[in-house]
Amino acid sequence: MAFFGGGGFAGGGGRPGQPVGGLPFAGIPPEMMAGVKKLLDKEPEHHVDHIPFSPIQREQKGFSLGHLIRPQRAAMAVGVVLVFIETITLQIGPLLTQRAVDRGMIPGNFGVVVTMAALYIGAVAVNSVIGGYRIAWTGKIGQKLMYSLRVRVFSHIQRLSLSFFTDEKAGRIMTRMTSDIEALTELLQDGLINLIVQGFTLFFVVAVLFSMNVQLALIVVFAIVPVMTIMTLWFRSRSERSYERVRERISDVMADLQESLSGIRIVTAYNRQRYNKVKHRNIVGDHKVANEKAAKVAAVYGPGTDAVGTLGQAVVLLLGGWMVLDGRLQIGQLIAFVLYLSAFFAPIQQLVQLYNQYQSGQAAVAKIRELLDTDPSVPELPGATELPPVRGEITFEGVSFGYVPDQPVLRDVDLTIAAGETFSLVGTTGAGKSTIAKLVTRFYDPTEGRVLVDGHDLQGVTLASLRRQLGVVPQEPFLFAGSLRDNIAFARPEATDDELIEACRAVGLDELVDRLPQGLDTAVFERGSSLSSGERQLLALARAFLAQPRVLILDEATSSLDLRSEAIIERALDNLLEGRTAIIIAHRLSTAMRADRIAVVNDGRIVELGPHDDLVAQGGVYATMYATWTSHMSDGRPEQHPAPT
């Protein structure tokens, strides 16, 4: 087929200088194949688990840290035991020092000093071993929890309806899966464990302080701790708001970045790089300001607690020294008390820093909870039944619908499309043509009325059984990064090579596949950027053919093509539409004329309905559109009629 030469369809967007069909060579060079084979031979077998998926959310709402940790509570209990042992071995040093001074150095008993030193070294060794094992253990638990959370969030995103993605920025959704989950990872792997460590440390140190000297311990607990508590409560109230703002601003940064990357061609074409830079700088600046406010709060609290801790040590040293001189306290006890006092204030300061992490994690939990608590706007009912194989009769009964409440797009639509009929929708932009197609695929539910297929109300059948029998070819088909094989077999990954070749042959894609160096394994870049518009459309038609749908919806599938490419696509459509119910949203009257019946949609209503010849004979809206089109064609101009866009 000659139209595949020279970078793709004529006028279809192929790139000069690329190999046949617009696809660059993206396979493995022959000289590297031997090395690749050796690597593959060493690669271990990977077991692929069967992962069930249900469009009905069966998980408990109100996501929290407790819900996340609960499945691993037994493993967490083991981690707590390890933390307890680690804390004891870490904090026993000052106690051994006190005994070495009071029972060894002062009496001159060198054996006690040696024994205490040996026990100290043993405690350090045990602490190192237990600490290493604890880090590995808790790290494994954290990764398991994050794995399950990522799968849970991704599954829920797959479950949500089209309206959610229309209303929500993609960058914000990406933030939930990236920075929010990363914040939770840090909290689980470092924050919570350190919280337990510092908690055990405080409990152990307080117990030892009271066992050494009640008076000094009371001074610490009732004079210094209240001041630290007041400062901590102040920090908590201020930092909570600050970290909430930080999470909001990082979502804005991600959303703007994603939008700029997706629209990079338009940005370049309209020379908007400088404007985008200024806009992104302002958004990043808001994020910086939010972080600076959080840092200022921490900057007041951190040095403040340091000052209180140092003052407390000075007071204890003064009073303790007086007690030593008075004979009420041994020198070793004072040394141990001062050492433990450092260990007492350090956990409090650490707990504050951990609270920063906790606040960041809690802000992330709130955002993830908001996402997981979002219900699909098009739910699958718990008692939904499997839709049996259909003939393809589609019925609209009094259907009204609006994307925004009180702003209807469709009004009281009554329509029946016969099984096996090719049905075309024409009308002005915004008339409701695409909305009718979206209701058939149940991307949305009508606000009034019913949509039925072979007499089955779509709201009473399972989504999977419905969409297995539907095929959709959009105006701009989406192709995924991968190979030709991956994209054609998207709806049927288990399809054989013979079935793939048959699908390519049916739509006229086989000659391109034969000419490519890797055949079906030839790489397709992200969004199909290595293909021309016509090639992308043919690939989408092959994908639909392979899925063998009973009902096919073509949403202006030829509107972006030149006349020659359109003729080629329409020949492919003849094979694809045979024996199927087809709904064609027509951009050009030449496409609409091929349908068995045509519906003219205007202001959310079907104002004319019938075969092409009958509608022309009626002398109504369609006849006016057809007269304008024929006059353009007789003048030698390409079809540019604005009405059916």
TAMO-V249574 format. One record per pair of residues at least 24 apart in sequence whose C-alpha atoms are under 8 Angstrom apart, sorted by the first residue. I is the first residue (numbers start at 1). GAP is how many residues later the second one is. Records with the same first field share a line. If there is no record, write none. Layout:
BEGIN
I = GAP / GAP
END
This chain:
BEGIN
1 = 510
4 = 508
7 = 525
8 = 523 / 524 / 526 / 527
9 = 523 / 524 / 525 / 526 / 556
10 = 552 / 554 / 555
11 = 550 / 551
12 = 520 / 521 / 522 / 549 / 550 / 553
13 = 518 / 519 / 520 / 521
14 = 516 / 517 / 518 / 519
15 = 515 / 517
20 = 492 / 495 / 496
21 = 491 / 510 / 511 / 514
22 = 508 / 509 / 510
23 = 493 / 500 / 501 / 507 / 508
24 = 506
25 = 492 / 497 / 498
26 = 496 / 497
27 = 490 / 491 / 494 / 495 / 496
53 = 102
54 = 105
55 = 104 / 324 / 325 / 408
56 = 103 / 323 / 324 / 325 / 326
57 = 99 / 102
61 = 308 / 311 / 312
62 = 307 / 311
63 = 302 / 305 / 306 / 309 / 310
64 = 301 / 305
65 = 300
68 = 77 / 81
69 = 76
72 = 69 / 73
75 = 66
76 = 62 / 65
79 = 55 / 58 / 59
80 = 113 / 116
82 = 48 / 49 / 52
83 = 48 / 51 / 110 / 113 / 114
84 = 113 / 116
85 = 42 / 45
86 = 40 / 41 / 44 / 45
87 = 110 / 113 / 114
88 = 113 / 116
89 = 34 / 35 / 37 / 38
90 = 33 / 34 / 37
91 = 110 / 113 / 114
92 = 28 / 31
93 = 27 / 30
94 = 241 / 242 / 243 / 245 / 246
95 = 241
96 = 24
97 = 235 / 239
98 = 234 / 235 / 237 / 238
99 = 233
100 = 232
101 = 230 / 231
102 = 228 / 229 / 230 / 231
138 = 51 / 55
139 = 50
141 = 48
142 = 43 / 46 / 47
143 = 42
146 = 35 / 39
150 = 27 / 31
153 = 24 / 215 / 219
156 = 216
159 = 217
160 = 214 / 215 / 216 / 217 / 218
161 = 215 / 216 / 217 / 218 / 282 / 283
162 = 281 / 282
163 = 214 / 281
164 = 212 / 213
169 = 86
170 = 85 / 88 / 89
171 = 80 / 81 / 82 / 83 / 84 / 85 / 86 / 87 / 88
172 = 79 / 80 / 82 / 83
174 = 80 / 81
175 = 75 / 76 / 79
176 = 188 / 191 / 192
180 = 67 / 181 / 184 / 185 / 187 / 188
181 = 183
183 = 174 / 177 / 178 / 181
184 = 177 / 178 / 180 / 181
186 = 171 / 175
187 = 170 / 171 / 174
191 = 163 / 166 / 167
194 = 160
195 = 156 / 159
198 = 149 / 150 / 152 / 153
199 = 148
201 = 142 / 143 / 146
202 = 141 / 142 / 145
205 = 135 / 136 / 138 / 139
206 = 138
209 = 128 / 131
212 = 121 / 125
213 = 116
216 = 100 / 103 / 104
220 = 92 / 96
224 = 84 / 85 / 88
227 = 81
228 = 77 / 80
231 = 70 / 74
232 = 69 / 120
235 = 62 / 63 / 66
236 = 119
238 = 59
239 = 55 / 58 / 59 / 117 / 120
240 = 119
242 = 48 / 49 / 51 / 52
243 = 47 / 48 / 51 / 116 / 117 / 120
244 = 116 / 119
245 = 45
246 = 41 / 44 / 45
247 = 113 / 116 / 117
249 = 34 / 35 / 37 / 38 / 41
250 = 37
252 = 31
253 = 27 / 30 / 31 / 34
256 = 24
302 = 47
305 = 44
306 = 43
309 = 33 / 36
313 = 25 / 28 / 29
377 = 67
378 = 64 / 65 / 66 / 67
380 = 79 / 80 / 81 / 82 / 83
381 = 78 / 79 / 80 / 81
383 = 77
384 = 75 / 76 / 77 / 78
385 = 75 / 76 / 77
386 = 75 / 76 / 79
387 = 69 / 74 / 75 / 78 / 79
388 = 77
389 = 80
390 = 63 / 64 / 79 / 160
391 = 28 / 29 / 63 / 159
392 = 26 / 27 / 28 / 61 / 62 / 158 / 159 / 188 / 189
393 = 24 / 25 / 26 / 27 / 60 / 61 / 62 / 188
394 = 24 / 25 / 46 / 57 / 58 / 59 / 60 / 61
395 = 56 / 57 / 58 / 59 / 60
396 = 53 / 54 / 55 / 56
397 = 52 / 53 / 54
398 = 50 / 51 / 52
399 = 47 / 48 / 49 / 50 / 51 / 52
400 = 46 / 47 / 48 / 49
401 = 44 / 45 / 46 / 47
402 = 44 / 45
408 = 196
409 = 26 / 194 / 195
410 = 25 / 193 / 194 / 195
411 = 193 / 194
412 = 37 / 193
413 = 191 / 192 / 193
418 = 163
419 = 161 / 162
420 = 159 / 160 / 161 / 162
421 = 159 / 160 / 161 / 175 / 176
422 = 155 / 158 / 159 / 160 / 161 / 162 / 173 / 174 / 175
423 = 158 / 159 / 160 / 161 / 172 / 173 / 174 / 175 / 176
424 = 159 / 160 / 161 / 162 / 168 / 171 / 172 / 173 / 174 / 175
425 = 158 / 159 / 160 / 161 / 167 / 173 / 174 / 175 / 176
426 = 159 / 160 / 161 / 166 / 172 / 173 / 174 / 175 / 218 / 219
427 = 173 / 174 / 175 / 216 / 217 / 218
428 = 173 / 174 / 214 / 215 / 216 / 217
429 = 214 / 215 / 216
430 = 173
431 = 170 / 171 / 172 / 173 / 174
432 = 169 / 170 / 171 / 172 / 173
433 = 152 / 168
434 = 121 / 151
437 = 116 / 118 / 146
441 = 25 / 26 / 29
468 = 79 / 81
469 = 79 / 80 / 81 / 82
470 = 79 / 80 / 81 / 82 / 83
471 = 73 / 76 / 77 / 78 / 79 / 80 / 81 / 82
472 = 72 / 80 / 81 / 82 / 83
473 = 67 / 68 / 71 / 79 / 80 / 81 / 82 / 84
474 = 80 / 81 / 82 / 83
475 = 79 / 80 / 81 / 82 / 83 / 84 / 85
476 = 61 / 81
477 = 59 / 60 / 63
478 = 49 / 50
479 = 45 / 47 / 48 / 49 / 57
480 = 44 / 45 / 46 / 47 / 48
481 = 42 / 43 / 44 / 45 / 46 / 47
482 = 41 / 42 / 43 / 44
483 = 37 / 38 / 39 / 40 / 41
484 = 35 / 36 / 37 / 38 / 39 / 40
485 = 35 / 36
487 = 52 / 56
488 = 51 / 52 / 54 / 55 / 58
489 = 54 / 57
490 = 53
491 = 52 / 53 / 55 / 56
492 = 54 / 55
499 = 47
500 = 46
503 = 39 / 40 / 42 / 43
504 = 35 / 38
506 = 36 / 39 / 66 / 69 / 70
507 = 31 / 34 / 35 / 62 / 64 / 65 / 66 / 68 / 69
508 = 30 / 64
509 = 26 / 29 / 30 / 33
533 = 27 / 28
534 = 27 / 31 / 35
537 = 32
538 = 31 / 34
541 = 31 / 32 / 35
545 = 31
549 = 31
550 = 30 / 31
551 = 29 / 30 / 31 / 32
552 = 25 / 28 / 29 / 30 / 31
553 = 29 / 30 / 31 / 32
554 = 28 / 29 / 30 / 31
555 = 29 / 30 / 31
556 = 28 / 29 / 30 / 31
557 = 28
558 = 29
559 = 27 / 28 / 29
586 = 58 / 59
587 = 57 / 58
588 = 51 / 53 / 56 / 57
589 = 37 / 40 / 55
END
